[in-house]
């Protein structure tokens, strides 16, 4: 697991965007799994800036959202499909026809989960999963106690949802989510986390035991995961000094190789 610690959210978002840009350029497109949520707003803005500067081949990408609330349609501004479309897919030119998401209005939810899992497989699997980290260690909508081998499924949510302004907003308590097993099948994973409120989850994900109580800890088993943090989110990491030293050495080696 590569751990990158930047001084603030802006620098962390910029690094994450540059990393995604390089992956998209190297793969000449690819299949993406995309998170929603407040953490992703600066990250997606920075990716859009990279695209504006470098004309990245996002038009050759396929995008799959990580999750969606049951009961919300794609036109609902609270839906994750609406969020991902507005914040990333539209700004970088991923065609609407190439952007898939769980159908929160599906009459047969189990059938929709099977359809979604099959669509990911038909696309060739996920090349790059762009992930956020929940305060309780959840990954996508895989809450504590979720199977670490699970695939796309219906999940009952544990937490009270808050809006970006801290006010309570009415959101469904049921969602469709890619499973941890679906995410672990991705060829590369990028996790971003900012702020002191994420420090405990970050420490458990990186340095704790692999356990279903912290679903994100399963990423310790993934061979190609990069975690991008700001100083606040990294505050409880025992080996933070080592991660900083290792990253500085990596960048120096890359500079000399050019």
N, C-alpha and C positions, 0 to 999 in steps of 0.2 A: 504494500500500500504506500503510495507516494503522498506525503503530507506537506502541503504548501501553506505557510503562515504569512499573511500580508498584514501591514500595520492597520488597515482600516477597510471597511466594506467596499469603498470605491476601488482601491488597489486590488482587492480580492476579486471583485467582479471583472476588472480589466484583465487579470490573469486568466480567469476562467474563460472569458470570451476569446482571448488569444489562443488558448488551448483548443477550444471548440473549432475556431477558425482553421487552425492547422490540421485538425482531424478531417474536417470537411474538404479542405483543399487536397490533402493527401489521398483521401478516398474518392475524390471527384464526385462527391455526393454522399449517399449513405442512408441508412434507416435509423431514425432518431426516436427515442422515447423521451417525452418531455413532461417536466413537472410544472405545476402551477403554484401560486402562492406569492406572498409579499417578498420573500427572499429572491425570487426569480426576476422581479421587476428590474433592478439594476443590472442583473446578469444579461437578461435579454436585450436591454437597451445597449449594453456594451457590445453584444454580438451584432446587433443591427449596425452599430457604428463601424465594427470591423468589416461587415459586408459592404457598407457604403464606401469604404476605403479600398477594398481589395476585390470587389465583385466576385464573391465566393459562389461556388456552384450549388446554392441552395435549391435552385429550380430542378435539380436532379435528385433531390432528397425525398424520402417518404417520412412522414411524421405520425407517431402514435402517442396520444396522451396517456399518462400513467394511470389516470383515474377520472371518475366523474360521479357527481351526486345523482342518486336515483330520484327521479321526479323533476329534474331540470332538463329542459331542452337546449339545443345549441344556441338558440336566440336569446336565452335568459342571460343577462349580464353577470349573474352569479355563477354560471356554469364554467367549468374549467376549459371546455372547448372554446368558449367565447374568450376567456383570458389568454389562452395560448395563441389563438388566431390573432387577437389584437396586439399582443405584446411581442410575438416572434414571427409567426408564419407569414402574416401580411407584410410586415416591414422588410423581411429578407427574401420574399418572393417564393415561398413554398406554395405551390398551387393548392387551392381548396380541395381539389379532387385527390390530392396526395396527402391530405391531412385526415387521419381517422381518429376516432375517439369512441369510448363506450357510449352506447345510446341509453341515456338515463331515463328515457320514456318507453323503453322496450316493454312490451306486454309479457314476454318470456325472458326474465332476467338471466336464468341459467343458460338458455339458448344464446343470449347475447354474449355471455362470457365465453362460450364455446366458439361463437363466430369470431370474436375479437382475437382470441388465442390463435385460431386458424389463420386469420388475416396476417398476424405477425409472422407466423411460420411461412406463409405463402410469399411474403415479402423477402424472405431469406433470413429472418431473425434480426434482432436489433444490433446495429453496429455501435451506437453510442447512446447510453442512457444518461440524461442530465437530471440530477436528482437533488431534492432538498432534504432536510433532516428535521423531523418533528421534535418538539421539546421532550416528548416521552420516548424518543428513539424510534418512532415509526418511520417507515419508508414507503413512499406512495401512501395508500390508505391501509397498509398492513399494520394493524395495531399490535401492542404487546400481547404475546401469546399466539400470534399467527405462525402457521407452519413455515419453516425456512425452505421448504421444497414446493410450496404452493404455487399454483398458476392462477390465471385471471379468475376472479370470483366475486361474489357479493360479500360485503363486509359491513357489520354494524359498528358505528363509530363510538368511541369512548368519550371523546372530549367535547366541551362546549366550544363552538366555533366563534371566533371574534373577527370583526371587520378590521381592515387596515388601520382605522382610526381608533381602535380599541373598544368600540361599541358592539354590543351584542347584535347579531343579525340572524334572522330566521333561516336556517339551512337544514336540509334533511339529515337524519341520523343514519342513513343507509347509503352505501356507495358501491360502485363497481371499481375494482382495482386490479392492476397487474399484480400477480403474486411475487413473493420474494424469489421463487424459483425462476419465474419469467425474467425478472431483472438480472439475476445471476447468470442467465444464459446470454446476456449482452456481451459483445466483444470488448467493450470498454465502458467504464462507469466514471462519471464525474459527480462528486458530491460537493455542494456549497452550503456553508453555514456561517452566519454572522451574529454577533451579539452575545452578551453574558447569559441571556436566557437559554442559549443553546449549549453552554459550556459543559453541563453534566452529560447531556446526550452525546456530545462529541467525544468526551473522555471514555464513555462506555462503548461507543462504536469502535474507537480506534484501539483502546488499551484494555478494555474489559473482556470478559468471557464471551464467546459466541453463544448466544442464547436467544430463544424466541421472545423473551421478555424485552429484549432490545433488538427488534428486527433488523435494524441497520448494522448490527454487529456481524451479520452474515457476510458483509462486504469484505471482512478479513479473509474470507475464503476465495475471493475473486482475484484472478491473477493480474488484472489490469485496472486498478481503481486509483483515481487521483482525488484527494480531498483538499478543498481550498477553503481556508478559514481566515477570519480576521483575528487580531490579537485577543479580542474579548472572548470569542468562541473557543480559543485555544487555551484559556486561562488555567484549566485544570489538568492539562496534559502533563504527565510526569516527565516525558521525554521530549518536551517542546524544544529544548536547546539542541538536542540531537537532530530533530527534524529540520530545524533551521540550518544547521551545519551541513546536513546531507543535501539539502536543496541548493545551498550556496555552492557546494562542490559540483553538483550536477550541472548547474548553469555555467560554471567555469569550464568544465569539461566540454560542454556544448559549444561555448565560445571558441575554445581552442580548436575544435574539430571543424569549424567553418573555414 
